[in-house]
Amino acid sequence: MSLNHILEEIVTKHLPDDSHFLVDIHLVEKGTKPQLKVLIDSDQGVSIENCALVSRLVGEEIEAKGLLPDAYILEVSSPGVDFPLDSKRQYTKNIGRNLKVTYLNGKEIEGKLLEVGSSEIKLVVKTKEKGKKAQEQEINVPFEQIKKSIVLVSFK
């Protein structure tokens, strides 16, 4: 079993409840101290208190098992708005929000996320033809065609 897999199991075990989930974990070897970066999310959002709790419990278990060198940096946080959506659960959490979706071929579309299915998402996009009023159109985007999706933040 790889170190990454062991670390994923440790983090998952110490999540506060079933509404929380692991988004990403990676070990960055830079400088004199390796950095373990853990991103967690929740269906209702992640509090600083929950990040601190996970950090403390994960750190204690890593040290008890001697999995990382004596000096390392553990960072537990939630993904920022600029972090690409990675799982169906993250998409579901963002239903009703505007997304910028980049296809594997580089084409980009923006639209409001309506639904998340088992193999695709449904967006409402506005199409504008010259001289006509913008029309709304529902389109399905298969997960297998998505390179990256980011939530668009509106400050209106």
NUTILUM-476803 format. One record per residue: x, y, z of N, C-alpha, C, O in turn; residue in three letters. Coordinates in steps of 0.001 Angstrom, whole numbers, padded with zeros to 6 digits, always signed. Layout:
% residues N
XYZXYZXYZXYZALA ...
***
This chain:
% residues 156
+000849-001179+000000+000000+000000+000000+000896+001244+000000+001835+001337+000790MET +000602+002192-000885+001431+003391-001009+001191+004346+000163+000156+004296+000828SER +002173+005211+000392+002068+006209+001459+000852+007098+001219+000133+007428+002162LEU +000618+007484-000024-000523+008338-000335-001845+007675+000041-002742+008317+000587ASN -001953+006373-000260-003168+005633+000061-003360+005557+001581-004476+005713+002077HIS -002290+005321+002300-002353+005264+003771-002788+006629+004323-003626+006701+005222ILE -002220+007696+003785-002574+009038+004239-004040+009355+003932-004722+009977+004747LEU -004528+008931+002761-005944+009133+002412-006848+008427+003421-007854+008989+003856GLU -006492+007200+003793-007293+006450+004766-007295+007153+006123-008331+007230+006783GLU -006143+007662+006536-006046+008356+007826-006924+009607+007818-007686+009835+008758ILE -006824+010416+006764-007623+011641+006684-009107+011298+006683-009879+011900+007429VAL -009512+010346+005862-010922+009972+005759-011465+009503+007103-012593+009830+007472THR -010662+008741+007828-011068+008230+009137-011315+009363+010128-012155+009229+011018LYS -010598+010475+009989-010693+011564+010960-011588+012723+010522-011603+013769+011171HIS -012334+012549+009431-013283+013590+009029-014397+013669+010067-014793+012641+010615LEU -014917+014874+010351-015891+015042+011430-017174+014226+011287-017708+013744+012286PRO -017681+014062+010052-018911+013297+009843-019034+012936+008362-018145+013233+007564ASP -020143+012294+008009-020335+011831+006627-020569+012953+005630-020479+012731+004423ASP -020871+014163+006116-021069+015269+005179-019730+015805+004670-019690+016534+003679SER -018635+015448+005344-017293+015878+004936-016651+014826+004039-016906+013630+004188HIS -015807+015287+003098-015126+014355+002215-013769+014900+001815-013533+016108+001821PHE -012885+013981+001469-011534+014328+001029-011586+014734-000440-012148+014020-001270LEU -010990+015899-000755-010947+016380-002130-009598+016045-002756-009535+015527-003871VAL -008528+016342-002037-007191+016152-002594-006191+016026-001451-006369+016601-000377ASP -005148+015267-001707-004058+015151-000753-002779+014982-001561-002713+014153-002469ILE -001770+015769-001227-000494+015564-001901+000653+016019-001007+000551+016969-000231HIS +001726+015299-001162+002941+015547-000407+003902+016284-001321+004261+015792-002391LEU +004314+017470-000891+005216+018301-001685+006574+018298-001005+006710+018753+000131VAL +007577+017784-001702+008945+017744-001176+009672+018994-001646+010261+019011-002727GLU +009628+020043-000825+010371+021238-001207+010964+021863+000048+010358+021837+001119LYS +012140+022415-000102+012812+022996+001055+013296+021914+001999+013501+020766+001605GLY +013472+022295+003233+013992+021348+004221+012901+020494+004842+013178+019418+005373THR +011652+020970+004778+010539+020227+005369+009513+019870+004296+009060+020750+003564LYS +009141+018592+004189+008071+018232+003258+006750+018848+003733+006540+019043+004930PRO +005869+019150+002783+004548+019687+003096+003486+018678+002693+003463+018203+001558GLN +002606+018356+003636+001454+017512+003348+000255+018437+003256-000176+019016+004253LEU -000287+018571+002035-001422+019459+001802-002681+018613+001642-002758+017742+000776LYS -003666+018889+002498-004917+018138+002514-006063+019107+002264-006192+020118+002954VAL -006896+018795+001273-008085+019595+001001-009315+018766+001346-009505+017666+000827LEU -010144+019310+002226-011400+018648+002587-012548+019579+002237-012383+020796+002163ILE -013705+018989+002026-014890+019780+001727-016066+019162+002454-015950+018083+003035ASP -017188+019843+002421-018396+019355+003064-019585+019816+002246-019513+020812+001527SER -020673+019085+002364-021890+019462+001656-022403+020818+002139-023100+021513+001400ASP -022062+021201+003384-022502+022474+003942-021368+023482+004077-021578+024550+004651GLN -020190+023186+003578-019046+024081+003748-018184+023608+004914-018642+022852+005771GLY -016940+024057+004938-015981+023598+005940-015630+024749+006868-015332+025855+006419VAL -015668+024478+008169-015304+025501+009149-013819+025414+009484-013183+024378+009292SER -013284+026515+009984-011891+026537+010434-011703+025527+011566-010673+024858+011649ILE -012700+025427+012427-012622+024484+013549-012471+023045+013061-011690+022275+013620GLU -013222+022681+012012-013119+021319+011488-011774+021075+010817-011227+019977+010916ASN -011228+022090+010131-009884+021954+009547-008855+021733+010660-007970+020886+010540CYS -008982+022498+011730-008047+022364+012857-008167+020993+013509-007157+020380+013853ALA -009392+020508+013683-009612+019186+014280-008984+018097+013424-008269+017237+013938LEU -009248+018129+012120-008685+017129+011217-007163+017206+011234-006490+016176+011257VAL -006625+018406+011221-005171+018595+011240-004554+017967+012495-003547+017263+012420SER -005173+018234+013640-004635+017704+014900-004685+016181+014924-003695+015531+015261ARG -005840+015606+014567-005997+014147+014621-005105+013440+013602-004490+012421+013914LEU -005035+013981+012385-004194+013391+011344-002728+013501+011737-001975+012536+011600VAL -002317+014667+012222-000935+014866+012653-000530+013903+013754+000568+013347+013728GLY -001419+013704+014728-001132+012774+015829-000940+011353+015311-000027+010652+015746GLU -001800+010920+014377-001696+009552+013865-000453+009372+012995+000206+008334+013062GLU -000132+010373+012185+001073+010302+011350+002313+010166+012237+003200+009358+011962ILE +002361+010969+013303+003508+010916+014210+003557+009596+014980+004633+009028+015165GLU +002396+009104+015433+002353+007847+016180+002828+006677+015319+003461+005748+015821ALA +002525+006724+014030+002916+005635+013127+004267+005892+012462+004780+005026+011753LYS +004849+007073+012683+006153+007394+012094+006154+007384+010571+007113+006925+009951GLY +005074+007893+009965+004930+007831+008508+005742+008882+007761+006143+008654+006620LEU +005990+010026+008386+006745+011100+007749+007931+011469+008632+007930+011181+009828LEU +008949+012110+008040+010112+012511+008833+009691+013412+010005+008572+013922+010044PRO +010597+013590+010934+010296+014377+012129+009755+015762+011800+008785+016209+012413ASP +010362+016436+010855+009957+017800+010533+009169+017824+009226+009724+017567+008158ALA +007882+018131+009312+007055+018294+008125+005989+019334+008435+005730+019647+009597TYR +005379+019861+007396+004318+020846+007548+003017+020201+007096+002940+019666+005990ILE +001996+020248+007942+000679+019713+007607-000273+020887+007432-000440+021708+008334LEU -000889+020953+006266-001833+022032+005964-003163+021404+005586-003254+020689+004587GLU -004199+021668+006381-005547+021175+006093-006426+022384+005806-006540+023288+006634VAL -007049+022399+004628-007906+023522+004260-009015+023040+003329-009065+021873+002939SER -009897+023968+002989-010934+023643+002015-010503+024222+000667-009741+025188+000626SER -010981+023646-000428-010591+024171-001735-011159+025566-001937-012309+025826-001583PRO -010371+026456-002497-010843+027802-002801-011755+027787-004010-011876+026774-004698GLY -012395+028915-004263-013325+028976-005396-012624+028759-006726-013261+028382-007709VAL -011309+028994-006765-010582+028808-008020-010087+027375-008202-009472+027054-009219ASP -010356+026505-007208-009938+025104-007310-010952+024356-008169-012150+024416-007889PHE -010505+023657-009200-011453+022960-010089-012287+021919-009345-011806+021261-008423PRO -013538+021787-009762-014402+020749-009206-013848+019403-009640-013424+019222-010781LEU -013860+018463-008700-013185+017202-008953-014095+015986-008843-013803+014944-009430ASP -015176+016100-008111-016029+014928-007883-017495+015290-008094-017871+016461-008066SER -018309+014269-008303-019747+014481-008466-020312+015176-007236-021235+015984-007335LYS -019753+014855-006086-020232+015461-004844-019979+016969-004850-020817+017740-004384ARG -018827+017392-005376-018552+018827-005464-019480+019502-006474-019948+020617-006247GLN -019742+018819-007587-020685+019380-008559-022061+019542-007909-022686+020595-008032TYR -022532+018499-007218-023850+018526-006589-023961+019679-005600-024993+020346-005528THR -022906+019910-004847-022879+021000-003874-023054+022353-004564-023522+023305-003939LYS -022690+022449-005829-022710+023723-006550-023864+023870-007534-023830+024747-008398ASN -024886+023022-007415-026076+023169-008260-026668+024561-008027-026814+025009-006889ILE -027003+025226-009121-027561+026566-009034-026522+027672-009208-026871+028844-009345GLY -025253+027293-009202-024182+028279-009377-023695+028266-010824-023915+027303-011559ARG -023035+029344-011215-022495+029441-012565-021110+028806-012621-020276+029016-011741ASN -020885+028026-013674-019615+027346-013876-018981+027783-015188-019662+028172-016137LEU -017667+027707-015210-016913+027817-016458-016340+026425-016689-015521+025942-015906LYS -016773+025790-017759-016362+024422-018068-015425+024447-019268-015741+025019-020311VAL -014266+023816-019098-013317+023676-020196-013346+022225-020659-013112+021296-019886THR -013641+022063-021944-013648+020716-022531-012215+020245-022770-011281+021046-022770TYR -012055+018953-022971-010738+018385-023282-010136+019012-024533-008916+019134-024643LEU -010999+019415-025490-010505+020006-026738-010183+021501-026597-009793+022143-027573ASN -010345+022062-025379-010006+023461-025140-011183+024423-025218-011080+025556-024747GLY -012298+023998-025801-013488+024846-025892-014003+025145-024482-013985+024274-023612LYS -014461+026379-024263-014985+026762-022959-016427+027226-023086-016812+027868-024064GLU -017217+026883-022067-018596+027375-021996-018849+027828-020570-018207+027366-019627ILE -019798+028743-020433-020228+029183-019112-021724+028973-019024-022459+029231-019978GLU -022169+028500-017865-023591+028287-017678-023922+027967-016243-023044+027719-015416GLY -025210+027977-015967-025708+027672-014625-025906+026164-014501-026551+025539-015342LYS -025341+025594-013442-025438+024151-013223-026839+023802-012729-027273+024271-011677LEU -027544+022967-013506-028910+022567-013166-028968+021215-012466-029649+021055-011453LEU -028245+020245-013022-028328+018865-012526-026975+018187-012640-026121+018570-013440GLU -026811+017160-011805-025627+016311-011872-026114+014879-011987-026764+014360-011080VAL -025797+014240-013108-026199+012862-013313-025045+011912-013032-023993+012328-012547GLY -025245+010646-013336-024198+009660-013080-023030+009803-014037-021903+009441-013698SER -023288+010336-015249-022205+010435-016228-022071+011815-016864-021216+012023-017724SER -022922+012768-016441-022881+014089-017070-023473+015151-016153-024110+014853-015143GLU -023236+016406-016545-023871+017524-015862-024780+018231-016869-024567+018141-018079ILE -025788+018931-016362-026683+019700-017231-026523+021170-016868-026646+021555-015705LYS -026248+021983-017881-026073+023421-017723-027121+024176-018522-027609+023680-019538LEU -027469+025371-018069-028246+026307-018872-027260+027347-019350-026639+028040-018543VAL -027111+027462-020668-026191+028442-021245-026996+029441-022071-028048+029124-022626VAL -026468+030646-022129-027111+031684-022942-026407+031740-024281-025182+031840-024351LYS -027200+031674-025350-026644+031791-026697-027180+033069-027309-028353+033405-027153THR -026322+033764-027996-026714+035042-028598-026381+035010-030080-025236+034801-030481LYS -027400+035220-030867-027186+035367-032301-027278+036844-032629-028012+037588-031979GLU -026544+037259-033622-026487+038672-034004-027891+039201-034309-028640+038627-035098LYS -028213+040310-033656-029492+040948-033906-030674+040315-033175-031804+040775-033338GLY -030449+039289-032388-031538+038628-031673-031288+038691-030174-030168+038922-029716LYS -032349+038482-029435-032263+038439-027975-031595+037125-027553-031781+036092-028196LYS -030818+037175-026469-030140+035971-025988-031163+034890-025629-032199+035176-025029ALA -030861+033666-026000-031722+032517-025709-031035+031620-024687-029811+031486-024684GLN -031834+031013-023825-031276+030035-022890-031476+028649-023464-032524+028325-024024GLU -030431+027834-023308-030470+026482-023860-029867+025534-022821-028835+025833-022220GLN -030518+024399-022620-029973+023386-021711-029066+022461-022507-029430+021982-023581GLU -027875+022218-021961-026966+021277-022624-026424+020288-021595-026245+020614-020421ILE -026171+019086-022066-025568+018057-021237-024091+017959-021587-023717+017941-022760ASN -023254+017894-020548-021817+017786-020749-021335+016515-020047-021356+016450-018818VAL -020905+015510-020802-020400+014274-020186-019117+014535-019380-018244+015286-019814PRO -019019+013911-018216-017825+014063-017380-016559+013727-018168-015525+014370-017989PHE -016641+012717-019042-015461+012270-019787-014943+013328-020760-013811+013226-021234GLU -015760+014351-021065-015326+015414-021969-014832+016664-021225-014366+017619-021847GLN -014939+016647-019885-014569+017820-019094-013103+017748-018678-012660+016782-018057ILE -012372+018785-019034-010990+018915-018581-010962+019589-017211-010226+019176-016315LYS -011785+020647-017065-011787+021416-015825-013097+022197-015696-013620+022708-016686LYS -013624+022288-014470-014790+023122-014177-014479+023982-012966-013987+023493-011949SER -014773+025267-013087-014540+026201-011988-015821+026981-011728-016515+027387-012660ILE -016125+027186-010443-017286+027990-010061-016960+029458-010329-015903+029954-009941VAL -017884+030138-010997-017718+031570-011252-018348+032343-010098-019508+032123-009750LEU -017589+033229-009524-018069+034009-008383-018604+035332-008898-017943+036031-009666VAL -019821+035664-008459-020437+036924-008866-020425+037885-007683-020763+037511-006560SER -020033+039119-007951-020006+040132-006892-021096+041173-007098-020959+042318-006668PHE -022179+040774-007758-023293+041699-008022-024143+041872-006783-025127+042611-006807LYS 
***
